Amino acid sequence: MSTIPVSVSPHETLNTSKGVITCGELFHVPLDEITEKLQSQGVSHVRRITIRRDGQLLNTKHLILTFSSHVLPEYVKAGYMRYWKVYGVPAPRRGATSYH
């Protein structure tokens, strides 16, 4: 048993959580810059919610933050603003046919 090489790595999606914040102040800031600035708070990915209106995709002030922890923080600090409500985004449910 001690001669068998073993590699251990964390699961990419089970060890993360997602939350949504509403932040009008970051509307014109590029997502790469937001991700870079929030990495110290455990944010690994940022995505902006878009809506379709009259056939066009429009950005909203809502951001989906992916955290590198399975627990959402109480707040996120972006610049001089502190956003207390980080709403969780549930994982998609699997249907009965997805288990085959």
C-alpha positions in Angstrom: 0.0 0.0 0.0 2.8 2.4 0.7 4.3 2.0 -2.8 1.1 3.1 -4.6 1.2 6.8 -5.5 -1.9 8.8 -4.5 -2.9 12.3 -5.4 -5.5 14.3 -3.5 -7.2 17.4 -4.8 -10.3 19.3 -3.6 -13.5 18.9 -5.6 -14.0 21.8 -7.9 -17.7 22.4 -7.3 -18.6 20.8 -4.0 -16.2 23.0 -2.1 -17.6 26.3 -3.4 -20.7 28.4 -2.8 -22.3 31.1 -4.8 -24.0 34.3 -3.7 -25.6 37.3 -5.3 -25.0 41.0 -4.4 -26.6 44.1 -5.8 -23.9 46.7 -6.4 -24.6 49.7 -8.7 -21.2 51.2 -7.9 -19.4 48.4 -9.7 -21.6 48.6 -12.8 -18.9 50.0 -15.1 -15.9 48.1 -13.5 -14.6 45.1 -15.5 -15.3 41.7 -14.1 -11.6 40.7 -14.1 -10.8 43.7 -11.9 -13.7 42.9 -9.5 -12.5 39.3 -9.2 -8.9 40.4 -8.6 -9.9 42.9 -5.8 -12.2 40.4 -4.1 -9.8 37.4 -4.1 -8.6 38.3 -0.6 -12.2 37.7 0.6 -12.4 34.2 -0.9 -14.0 35.1 -4.2 -12.8 32.9 -7.1 -15.1 34.0 -9.9 -17.5 36.9 -10.7 -20.3 36.9 -13.2 -22.8 39.7 -14.0 -26.4 38.8 -14.4 -27.8 40.0 -17.8 -31.4 40.4 -19.0 -32.7 40.3 -22.5 -34.8 43.3 -23.5 -36.0 44.0 -27.1 -33.6 41.4 -28.3 -30.5 42.9 -26.7 -28.6 41.6 -23.7 -28.3 44.2 -21.0 -26.0 44.1 -18.0 -27.6 44.5 -14.5 -26.1 45.7 -11.2 -26.4 42.2 -9.8 -23.2 40.1 -9.5 -22.9 36.3 -8.9 -19.9 35.7 -6.7 -18.3 32.2 -6.5 -16.5 31.7 -3.2 -13.8 29.1 -2.6 -15.6 27.9 0.6 -18.8 26.1 1.1 -20.0 28.7 3.6 -21.1 32.2 2.4 -19.7 35.2 4.3 -21.9 37.6 6.1 -20.8 40.5 4.0 -18.5 41.4 1.1 -16.4 44.6 1.2 -15.9 46.2 -2.2 -13.9 49.5 -2.1 -15.5 51.7 0.6 -18.8 49.8 0.5 -19.8 46.9 2.6 -22.6 44.6 1.2 -24.3 42.8 4.1 -26.7 40.7 2.2 -25.0 37.9 0.2 -27.9 35.8 -1.0 -27.1 32.2 -1.7 -27.6 30.6 -5.1 -28.8 27.0 -4.6 -27.1 24.2 -6.6 -29.3 22.9 -9.5 -31.4 19.9 -8.5 -30.9 16.7 -10.3 -33.9 14.9 -11.8 -34.6 11.2 -11.3 -33.1 10.5 -14.8 -29.8 12.2 -14.0 -28.6 9.5 -11.7 -28.2 6.8 -14.5 
